[in-house]
């Protein structure tokens, strides 16, 4: 991964607004309706090219395809892998059921026909295996083509792929003897996608909300030791999948769920950090803009960032339409950089994606782009302060 000894580079966590036409196509397909696949590809390709251009116009350095061609950040794997069918019954997050009034409001807002419902993802009903690399090779080739006209205006690009843990936790198991075996099978399958992304010259981002969010979802009400054991299983499986890939071409995104909610059941970062830092990666993206986790930059004051790792703090909240002031963004970046002790090891990012499942974004598209411009402006201010 690129780093700079002169300024703070900017990036984001992956998903960006898809637009109504694409949202409708994804939602209908997710619901089982037969759609025109060629039309989906064409609409997604147009949206992706526009998304790439807008990221660069916003001043971002490390960009991607916005995940616009995928229905969500993880359920898309059912179109590339065998073994999935039916519907999961995902537990509702503990902080949502803790506040029935809020949950009732959220349900009214969230359950629209043009949204992909991640609580009803497919489940494992057979052997999980990666079919072939045609889809991921095509996705990477299309991104490369979209980037070509902008050469010299960005630093590098990334492509995301889910961790084996989020697939196994959210796409429930009806086939394997236990969760550990299911995680291992998914990890072995995803290795093909991980390798393809790196081979195409992109930074690989592993989306792993399971390493934090499952504490108040799948493992809610259970001892913390049970959850930490799950995290260790996932990290070990992930590391096996990443063998042979350069660490500095892989970054890990960990979050507590990309939704506006109480989040007062979130596990503290300090309770899971020892397990997370065992991942075979070269950097980590963590939420540090939202009011529940904004304080956790202090964890890095004691030198706990592993040697060689980059830290990408989220300095933009992805669940609110407030546009952060560039000076507030700069303050967030600067305190993280000073905690780490070396600003060249810090990139500025967002807490999560802006539309992790098609239609699920809560920030208006035009506001998203302004927030990303604020990110770039704030990084410039922080760079001046840190390198003056």
N, C-alpha and C positions, 0 to 999 in steps of 0.2 A: 504494500500500500504506500502511496505517495505521502510524504510529509514535507513540511516546509520549515526552513530555519529563518524565514523572513516574515511570514505572516500566518495567520490562522486560516486553514483551508475549511471550506464549507461543504456539507453534504446533507442528506436527509435519510429517513429510515425505510423508504421504499415505495409505498402506495400513494398514488396521487389521483385527483378527480378523474372519473371516466366519462362523464357526460350522460344525459338521459337515454340516448339511443343505445349506447353500449350497455348501460345498466339494465335496460329492458331485455336485451338479448341474453345477457348473462343470467338474469333472474329466471327467465323462461326456460333456458337450458338447464339450470340448476333444479328447477321444479319438475323436470322430466319431459318437457315439451320438445318436440322435434323442431329444430330451427335450421335455417340456411347457413351451414357452416362456412361457406365461402363468403357470405355477407358478414358474418361475425369476424372473420379474418380481415376482411377489407376495412370494416369500420374500426377494428382494433388497431390496425396498422396506421390508419390516418390519425387516430387519437394519439398513438405512441409518438409519431413524428412531431405532432403539435406539442406534446408533453415534453419531449426532449428540448425543443426550441425554447419553450417557456422556462425550463429550468436554467438554461444558459442565459436567457434574458434576465432572469432574477439574480444572476451573479453566482450561481452555485458552481463549485469546482469539481465535485465528484457526483456524477449524475447517473440516472438509470432510465428504464423504460416506463416507469410509473406503475408497473405491474398491470397495466390496463387490459392486456390480453388475457388475464387470468380472472376467474370468478372470485377468488379470494386468495389470501396468502398461503393457504395450505390445501384446501379441498380440491384445487385444480389437479393434484397428483392423481386423482382417480381417472383422469383422462390419459395419463401416461403410465399407469401401473395397473397390474391385475390385482384381483382379490377384494375389491370394494363393491358394495351394493347395499340396498336397503337404507335405513335411516337410523342415526344415533339419537339417543335421548340424553343430551348433555346436561349435567347438573348446572343449575343456575349459581352464579357466584355468590358467596356467602354475604358479601356486603350489600347485595341487592335484596336478598330475602330478609335481611336484617331491618330494612326500612320498607315496609309494605306499600306505603304511600308513594314513595319514589319509584318502586318497582312497577306499580300500576301505571304511573305516568310514563315510564320508560317503555313499557309494553305497548302502549297506545302509539307511541312515536316510532318504535322500531319495527313493528310487524306490518310493513307495507309490501304490496305485491311486487314492487320493483327492487326489492332488496334480497340479497342472498343471506339466508338465515344460518349462521354458523352453529346454532344449537341443534340443528337437524342435518348435520353432515352425514355422509355415507358411513358405513361400518365395515370392518373386516369380516368377510364371509368365506374367504379362501386364501390360498397362498399369495402373499404379496410379492410382486416382482416387477422390475422396471422393464417395460415391453421393448423399447428401443429408444435411440437418441434423436429420432427425427424431429419431435416437437421442440426439444430444448435446443437442438442445433439450429432449427429454423428461427426460434425466438432470438437467439444470440446473433444470428446473421442479420435479422431485421433491425436489431438495435445498432449493430455496426454500420449498417447502411444509413440509418437515421442520424448517426453521429458524424458521418463523413463530411457533410457540408459545414460542420461547425469545428473542424479540426483547428486546434490552436486557441479555442475559446473556452476550453474546459481542461481539467487536469487528467482525469481518468473516469472510468465508468464501472458500475457494479451491477450484478444480477443477484437476486435473492432466491433462496430455496429454504423450505421449512426444516426445522430440526426433526429428528425421528421421534422425539418426545411429544411434540405438539400433535403430530399425526396420530400417534398411538393413544394419546390422552383424549383427543377430541373426536377421533373416528373410531368408535368403540370396537372392542374385540369380541367377535363371535367365532373365532377360529383357532387361535393359538392357545396353548395350555395356560399361559399366564402373561401378565403385562411385560415382564422382562423379555420373554421370547418374542413377543410382538414388536417391542422396541428394536430388538436385534434384527428382525426381518426387515423392518422399515429402513433401518440404517443401511443394511446391505443393499437394498434397492436404491436408496437415494444417493449412494456413492457414485452411481453412474451420472447423475445430474450434477453433483458437486464437481466431478472431474471435468465434465463437458464445459461448465462455466469457466473454470480456470484455463482450460485448453484454448478457449476462444479469446483469452486475453483479458477477461474481466475479473475484477475483485469479486469473490464469492461472499455474500452476506447470508449467514445462517440465522433465520428468524426463530427465536427460541423463547417465546413467552412462557412456555411450560416450565422453565427453570425458575420462575417466580409466581406466575399467575395460578398454576395448579395447586399452590398451597391453599388458596381460598376457593378452589373449584373442585377438582377431583379428590383432593386430600383435605377438604374442609372437615373440621370436627375430629380429625385424627392427630396423633402425636406428631410433633415437628420431625422426630426421627424418621417416621415413615416417609415423609416428603423428602427429606434429605437423602434417604436411601434411593428414592426414585431419581433424584437429580444426579446422583453418582452413576446410576445405571445409564441414564441418558448421555451424560458426558463421556463415559467410557465407550458407549456405542458410537457416539459422534466421532470420537478420536479415531476409532478403527476405520470409520468411513473416510476420514481425512488423511489417512496414512499415504505418504508419497506426494501430497500436495504441499507447496511452500506455505509455511505459516503466515508469511507476510502478504499472502494473497487471500487471506480469509479473515473476516470480521464477524463477530457474534453480536446479535441484537437480543437483549434480554429486557422484558417489560412485564408489567403487572396487569395487562389488559387495556386495550385502547378504547375505553368507553368513559363517558362522563358519569361518574358515580361516586359514592362516598369513599371507596378505597380504604376504609379504616380496618379492613381485614388483611391488607397487604402485608406480606412477610417483609421485615426490614432487610435491606441489602446486606447489612453486616452479618446476618444469620445465614446467608447463602453464598457469600463471597468466596469462602474457602473452597467450596465445590466448583464454583464457576471458573475460578482462576486456573483450574486444572485442564481446561479446554485447550485443545491443540490449535490455537488461533493466534493472530497477530494483533488483535484489537477488539475492543468491546464498545458497544453503543448502549448507553443507559439513560433512563428517564431522569432528568434533573431540572425540568421546567415546571412540572405540575406541582401543586401545593402539598401533595403527600410525600413527594420524594426530592423536593428541591434542596433539602438540607444535606443530602447524602454525599455531596462532594467531599465532605469532611473525612470520609473514610480513606481518602487518598493522601491525607496529610502525613501519614506514617510510612509512606513508601510502599504501600500494598499493591500498587500496579505492577504486575509481573514484568520482569526485564524484557525489553523489546516490544512490549505491547503499546499500542496507541489507545487513547481514551477519547471516545466521541460522546460528550455529554449532550443530552437533549436540552437545548436552550429555548426551544419553541414548543409550546403546548399544542397538541394536535386535536384537542377535544373542545376548544373554545374559540369563538369568533373574535375575541379580543386580539388586536394586532399588537404584539409586543413592541415597545419603543426600542429603537436600536441601542440606546444607552443602557437600557435594562438588559438587553441581550449581551452587550459588551461586559457588563458587570458580572453576569453569570459565567461567561467564558473566562474572564480574567481570574476569578477566584478559583476556578477549576485548574487553570494553568499554573497558578501559584501554588496550589496544593500539590500538584504533580511534581512541580519543581523544574519543569522543562517544557516551555510552550510548544516546542516542535513536536511533542508527543501528544498534542491535543488537536482534534478537529472539532468543528462546531456542527451540531446536527439537530434533529427534532426528536421529541420524545418517542414517537412511533410514526406509523404511516397516517395519511389523511383519509384513506378509504380502504381499510384492510380487507373488507369484503365489498363486492360491488353494491353500490347504493347505501352502504352503511356509514358513510362519512357524515359528520355533524357540522363541519366547517364549510361554508359556501365556497365555491371554486374560486371566485375572484378574491375572496379573503385569503385563501390558501396561498395564492401567488404573492399577495402583499406581505404575508407573514414570512415567506421565503426571501423576499427582498429585504425585509427587516433583519433577517438572519445574516444576509450578506453585508448589510450596512453595519450591523453590530460587530461582526467579525473584523471589519476594517478598523473600527474604532478600537477594539481590543488589541489588534495587531500594533497599532500606533502606540498604545500604552505599554505593551509588553516588550517592544523592541526599540523604544525611543532611547 
